């Protein structure tokens, strides 16, 4: 584990292998919150590695707290194919946030795991970056997590979205939902979409031989709209089921939104 303050002297950076976190705690509660974050982060990667075979399996069951959170976050999407790994980043962010909140109740806290963010808003609310702008969330907003997925991100995608950002009650379920919505932004069989089996790119991928998008050629505005509308329909279904609060879908300069994305400001 590596841990240290960033050059601003305010935010905490935690790293272990592929996990890279930026943490924030406000004011006088910063020091105890950061000590709690470092204590919980130490050994967390090893906990996950010990359960990887189960977490890479659709329907897998986790034993540890982070693994169990991952499994709970993806369960509502069954029987569609999804493994607990679709919620790993958001679940890790939630775990570290919980450790900080235990010693800093009521404070503004956040944990950013590569763009998947868990937070408690304190009295100030949150400001989040989205493709094309920023979004402000007042403290009374019901969201406590966001996540972004899409083609070209840290993980492979079955779809062609540039980015899908989801707001939800927590970062773990937002992570899973963003993955699934991004998969639905697609044009199956379109010649402009280049795909390869996930296992050829990452032999240990939880996606196995499923074809993931590796390149995208030019699309007409009508084709972009059709792909986004497919993703939007799925996102609206998730919102109707209460799984997400809002979603922002982007592809080739077009966007779609569902739910209250609050105030969007120019980037």
Phi, psi and omega in degrees: 000139172243137181213141177179159176287146173287168182304337179287350179072008185244312185269149180257133176252126177238133180219138171208110181056235183280354182269123183225111187243145168242126184241149177224137170222143185271148164054221188293342181271002185298311185299308178296326179295318180290324176297318179294320179298315181294321180296318181285328181290329181297115180091355183295319179300317180297324176301316181290317180302322181296338182249009186304316181304322179285323183286341176271006183249131175301130183082008181297153181240131182259150179260312181288167184297320180289316179298319179296321178296318177302313182294319179294325183291326183269343185304321182294347182270349176295150010271009174299153181291123173198139176251162178302340179296341178293346182241015187294314184296314179295324180292321176297316179300317179296321182296315179291322177300317180298321178296319179292316183295332180296332180250355180225059183296137178083353182278159170283120182223146169209153177229121182252113179251082179063031180102348173264119196234133172244144183206160160242132194277348187059222179256359187260339188080192185226151170237127185238144176272137175231160173303118178094358180172195178234157181231133176256136179239118176291159183299335180279353177300143187280002185271143176228011178198150173218158179207153180231138177221163177158178179295132178090003177279195182291335181243160178287149178236144175278348183251195186236009182299141169293316179196141171232119179250133184237137169255137181208181182293341178204164184289329183294311180290328176297320179300310180298316182294319179299320177299312185290321178293317179300325177297329182279341175283095192202160172229082185305131177078003183288135184293342180281350183259120177260129183230152174221152176301135182303323183294336177288333181270322178220102186304333181260018182298140176290349179275351177060232182267007179298137183285126179249155184282128178243344178201152180221122178273187182297142175233149175286158177303325179292322179291320176301314180298319181295318179294315180295321181294326176296315177294320180297319180300319179292318179298319180294327175294317178298322179292321178296330178277356179081012181280329179228162177260327182196160178210147179232118184247134182227138175203124172050044176086352175257152178225158171223146177224153172220141182087178183274097178276014176057224187259122177262126179248151177302144180289000000 
